[in-house]
Amino acid sequence: MSIDTRIEAAEEATATTREPAVRAHALQLDGARGRIFGPVDLELAPGSITLVTGRAGSGKTSLLLTLVGRMKPNRGSDLTVLGRRLPAGRRAVQLSSAAVGVHGLDDLDEEVTVGATLREREAWLAPWYRVVRTPDDARVAEACAPVFGDLPAPKAHTLIHQLDEADNLLFRLALAMLSEPDLIVIDDIDSLHDTDGRRKVWECLHGIADSGVTVVVAAAAAGELSRLGWATLPQHVALPTHAIG
């Protein structure tokens, strides 16, 4: 066997033995008024994209927040995320993950500029002694590149409310990516009313996953995925509707 062949075999073996980014068995969550979601079984590979669908009341948002350690599942749920058992390891998972599109969690001040918003996030992530200046267009483009790719990034002086729906979501994704998460969840992607805008976001999510980040997206239905033209479609998890969610 040649050296190149042995290297390829070793790389293939490593790829096939990698631990899942998310592994869940009988994962469920109850609230004061009954079942919110579950039971759910999941096994998500690192760098994969998964679509979670369900009607209002199916608990999609709660499931996403549970995966990133923001909500605690029922006792008896078996959940491991990024190598950490939850809920015991939720702090480590919170530091290695991000949630985008969740109402009230990552909303942006619409009367502030893109540059000022980026500066605030960079200052929050930086050591206390580092001076963080308001970025110019070049710095905004650099920060947005992992998400926007070849698409034009917003200008530093642009007000948040001047961004269209797709660019607003992509910018929030770019802010989330500044912390270099290994897992990112995106809620309610079908709240984007423009079909081309949703397609643009999906393509950017494909690029994020290709960089090794595990991506989980929630939507009401999965119909539009068949129109993306991808060779491999995301894994699809459909949640049943409960009385609450």
C-alpha positions in Angstrom: 0.0 0.0 0.0 1.4 3.4 -1.0 1.9 6.3 1.5 -0.9 8.3 -0.2 -3.2 5.3 0.0 -2.5 4.9 3.7 -3.1 8.6 4.3 -6.4 8.5 2.5 -7.5 5.4 4.4 -6.5 7.0 7.7 -8.5 10.1 6.9 -11.5 8.1 5.9 -11.3 6.1 9.1 -11.1 9.3 11.1 -14.1 10.8 9.3 -16.2 7.8 9.9 -15.4 7.5 13.6 -15.9 11.1 14.5 -18.3 11.6 17.3 -21.7 13.2 16.4 -22.0 16.9 17.1 -25.5 16.1 18.6 -26.7 12.8 19.9 -30.2 12.6 21.5 -32.4 9.7 22.6 -35.9 10.2 24.0 -35.2 13.9 24.3 -38.3 15.7 25.5 -39.5 18.8 27.4 -42.6 19.3 29.4 -44.0 22.6 30.7 -46.5 23.6 33.3 -49.3 23.0 30.8 -48.1 19.7 29.2 -45.7 18.4 26.6 -43.7 21.0 24.6 -41.7 18.7 22.4 -40.6 15.1 22.1 -39.7 12.4 22.5 -37.0 13.1 19.8 -34.1 11.0 18.6 -31.3 12.8 16.8 -27.8 12.1 15.5 -26.2 15.0 13.7 -22.7 14.8 12.2 -20.2 17.7 12.5 -20.6 20.1 9.6 -24.1 18.9 8.7 -27.3 20.8 8.1 -30.5 19.6 9.7 -34.0 21.0 9.1 -36.5 20.8 11.9 -40.1 21.3 10.8 -43.4 21.5 12.6 -46.5 23.7 12.9 -47.0 26.2 15.6 -47.2 24.3 18.9 -44.7 21.7 17.9 -41.9 23.1 20.1 -39.3 23.8 17.4 -37.9 26.9 19.1 -37.7 25.1 22.5 -35.9 22.2 20.8 -33.3 24.5 19.3 -32.7 26.2 22.6 -32.4 22.9 24.3 -29.7 21.8 21.8 -27.6 24.9 22.6 -28.0 24.6 26.4 -30.5 27.4 26.9 -33.3 25.2 28.1 -33.2 22.0 30.3 -34.8 18.9 29.0 -36.8 16.4 31.1 -35.1 14.0 33.4 -34.4 10.8 31.6 -33.6 12.6 28.3 -30.3 11.4 26.9 -28.6 14.4 25.2 -24.9 14.9 24.3 -23.9 18.1 22.4 -20.3 18.8 21.2 -19.1 16.0 23.5 -20.9 17.3 26.6 -23.8 15.7 28.4 -26.7 18.0 29.0 -27.8 19.6 31.1 -24.7 19.1 33.3 -22.4 20.5 30.6 -24.7 23.3 29.4 -22.3 26.1 30.2 -19.6 24.7 27.9 -22.2 24.1 25.2 -23.5 27.6 25.5 -19.9 28.9 25.0 -19.4 26.7 21.9 -22.8 27.4 20.2 -25.0 30.2 19.0 -28.7 30.8 18.4 -30.0 33.1 15.7 -33.5 34.3 14.7 -35.0 33.5 18.1 -37.4 36.4 19.0 -36.1 38.4 21.9 -32.7 36.7 21.9 -30.7 38.2 19.1 -32.9 41.1 18.0 -30.9 44.2 16.8 -31.6 47.9 17.5 -32.9 49.0 14.1 -31.9 52.6 14.6 -28.2 51.8 15.0 -25.7 51.4 12.2 -24.1 48.1 11.1 -20.7 49.4 12.1 -21.8 50.3 15.6 -23.6 47.0 16.0 -20.5 45.1 15.0 -18.3 47.2 17.3 -20.6 46.4 20.3 -20.4 42.6 19.6 -16.6 42.7 19.1 -16.2 44.8 22.3 -18.3 42.2 24.2 -16.1 39.4 22.9 -12.7 41.2 23.4 -10.6 41.2 26.6 -11.4 44.1 28.9 -8.1 45.9 28.1 -8.5 45.9 24.3 -9.7 49.1 22.7 -12.3 48.3 20.0 -13.0 51.0 17.5 -16.0 51.4 15.3 -15.2 49.4 12.1 -15.0 50.8 8.6 -16.5 49.1 5.5 -13.4 46.9 5.1 -13.7 45.5 8.6 -17.4 44.9 8.2 -16.7 43.0 5.0 -14.0 41.0 6.8 -16.3 40.1 9.7 -19.2 39.2 7.3 -17.1 37.1 4.9 -17.5 33.7 6.7 -21.3 34.1 6.2 -21.8 36.3 3.1 -19.1 34.7 1.1 -19.0 36.4 -2.4 -22.2 38.3 -1.6 -21.8 42.0 -0.9 -21.6 42.8 2.8 -23.5 45.7 4.2 -21.8 49.1 4.6 -20.7 50.3 8.0 -22.9 53.4 7.9 -26.1 51.4 6.9 -28.8 51.5 9.6 -30.1 48.1 10.6 -33.6 48.9 9.5 -32.3 49.6 6.0 -31.2 46.0 5.6 -33.6 43.7 3.8 -34.9 40.6 5.6 -32.3 38.3 4.2 -29.3 40.6 4.8 -30.6 41.3 8.4 -30.6 37.5 9.1 -27.2 37.0 7.4 -25.7 39.9 9.5 -27.0 38.3 12.7 -25.4 35.1 11.6 -22.1 37.0 11.0 -22.3 38.4 14.5 -22.9 35.0 15.9 -20.0 33.5 14.0 -17.6 36.0 15.6 -17.5 33.7 18.7 -16.5 30.8 16.4 -19.3 28.4 17.4 -19.2 24.7 16.6 -23.0 24.5 16.5 -25.4 27.2 15.4 -29.2 27.0 15.4 -31.5 29.3 13.3 -35.2 29.7 14.1 -38.1 30.5 11.8 -36.2 30.8 8.5 -39.5 30.8 6.6 -40.4 34.1 8.3 -38.4 35.6 5.4 -41.1 36.4 2.9 -39.0 36.7 -0.2 -38.2 33.3 -1.9 -35.0 34.5 -3.4 -33.9 35.9 0.0 -34.6 32.5 1.7 -32.6 30.8 -1.1 -29.7 33.2 -0.5 -29.7 32.4 3.2 -29.8 28.6 2.6 -26.8 28.9 0.3 -24.9 30.9 3.0 -25.8 28.2 5.5 -24.4 25.6 3.2 -21.1 27.5 3.2 -21.1 27.7 7.0 -21.6 24.0 7.3 -18.8 23.4 4.8 -16.5 25.2 7.2 -17.3 22.5 9.8 -20.0 24.2 11.8 -23.1 22.0 12.5 -26.2 23.9 11.5 -29.8 23.2 12.7 -32.6 25.2 11.1 -36.3 25.4 12.0 -39.2 26.1 9.6 -42.8 25.3 9.3 -42.4 23.1 6.3 -39.7 21.6 4.1 -41.1 22.0 0.6 -38.8 24.7 -0.6 -35.7 22.6 0.0 -36.4 20.5 -3.1 -36.0 23.6 -5.2 -32.5 24.4 -4.0 -30.9 22.0 -6.5 -28.4 20.6 -3.9 -27.0 17.1 -4.5 -27.6 16.2 -0.9 -30.5 17.8 1.0 -30.4 18.5 4.7 -31.5 15.8 7.2 -35.2 16.4 8.0 -36.8 16.0 11.4 -40.5 16.6 11.6 -42.0 17.3 15.0 -45.6 16.5 15.9 -47.9 19.2 17.2 -48.7 19.3 20.9 -51.2 21.4 22.7 -48.6 24.0 23.5 -45.2 24.9 22.0 
